[in-house]
């Protein structure tokens, strides 16, 4: 497959329409695509019935979509067709039955059928045939598509978790293209600030803003990271008013929505978090209600706007 063809598919992936409700992030279609690519990588086909896809896609939406009482897996299953990357059809091989099934489904993409309709009609989805063939023929393209989806929708701390739950062995995929260098997805309109980590860690005196951990090996800080409050993938800037110095554990829990920060800068712990041992009590639950450490004098605190975004889009309410 030529590079122009591969780039055309990547451009189509980057241009996926993400219907946002009240400005909320909407990674529903990317999650479906990652699941389908995982199936394609392992089984050499992506064809799947809605009935068998519904539960795993529901798990992905609950874990890596915005907090929601009732995710709707039928919506990405139906609406991804509009991006030219996915097809939906009936399973019954009888042509009359297929025609009848299509008559019962909505035309166009303004509305989606209900999950019950999709189950009852035995609908199946699969990657658009030319797209599927291109991915099977070019593992590098497959890897680039996966990396593009991950970088556009989640922080790096969650990439492995997203892939694992989607059934996508990212290490095996990257191994399949080890002879080729996996290129970074281009983001010409935005550039990362290479000094972001240093600026944030320095602002918080190289201490976790939640637990105070300040480990060093020789002269270098270890186990400390610069966390984006509003994710880079969701427009969050590489600025200290959007950054926190967190230890590796609390960074991961913050990005998963176990931990959050109220507008008064007190730490919240999700009521959905469960831990029975002393470690869970001491490392996580004991943080509830504690004030976040302030940055040193002259440095910007995390803005209320970014705190509100994280509480609305990531934190798994209710708080303890």
Secondary structure, DSSP 8 states (H G I E B T S, - for coil): --HHHHHHHHHHHHT-----STT----HHHHHHHHHHHHHHHHS---EEHHHHHHHHHHHHHHHS---SS--HHHHHHHGGGGTSEEEEES---HHHHHHHHHHS-SSSSS---HHHHHHTTEEEEE-HHHHHHHHH-HHHHHHHHHHHHHHHS-GGGHHHHHHHTT--HHHHHHHTTTS-------TT----TTHHHHHHHHTTTS-TTT----EETTEE-SEEEEESS-GGGT--SSGGGEEEEEHHHHHHHHHTSEEE-TTSBEEEBTT----SHHHHHHTGGGTT-B-----TTS----HHHHHHHHHHT--SSB-
